[in-house]
Amino acid sequence: MDISNETPRHIAIIMDGNGRWANARGLPRADGHRAGAESVREAVETCRQLGVDYLTLYAFSSENWNRPKKEINALMDLLERFLREKLPEMLKQNVRFHAIGKLDALPPKCRKQIDRAITSTAENTGLNLILALSYGSREEITDAARELASKAAAGEIDPASIDNEVFSQHLYTKDIPDPDLLIRTSGELRISNFLLWQISYSEIVISPKFWPDFKNADLRAAVEEYARRHRRFGTV
Ligand code: FPP
């Protein structure tokens, strides 16, 4: 089976390099995140132009809680403001917003904007924008295993019926197709606990650019590289 690639239906991005972008300019790390938020806006716009159905962005990992308090606060302020200010644009552009991760761990002001964005865009039918927040893939997988074990113990599910499909339906991404293309910026060759289950057959493109420098042309170039790949899904 050789599936020739058109536009990826789902693009997932590990947005890396905000801190180094800021350091290189003698700026505080928070300025790198602010510049990164502008690249988020641009990535959403480019995905809309390309007709991508799902864009998942790794915005805050479960490990990011170990960063200095000042940086965490700056990121949470930025997230809250981003959602508040961009909601009218999302509504106008028919973007449907989702969030995955341990959202309860986020400050109430962020949860409020997340809930508001999810609710107000629920009927939209264009690009699905998914932010991974307080997200860790191992936690997602263990949460699914725990939920399935509870259901089995309660006699609600037959353990023999647990296959890939059933397991997928217990992940945070249950109604979202797997990413076709995974992009990581800043040249690092790591997955960093992001969508471990879901990227089993994703094509991976690594960009040397720091996330704040990753613009429309860079995303289009990654999509073009994806289109040249031959996806075999384990067959010939
Ligand atoms: C990685 O760069 C980036 C993050 C940990 C956060 C991503 C956040 C944004 C792009 C901005 C805000 C997002 C939204 C949705 C408003 P890093 O800090 O790890 O960079 P480094 O590896 O160079 O230190």
Residues whose N, C-alpha, C, O or C-beta is under 5 A from the ligand:
A	BS01	FPP	M15 D16 G17 N18 G19 R20 W21 H33 G36 A37 V40 Y58 A59 L78 L79 F82
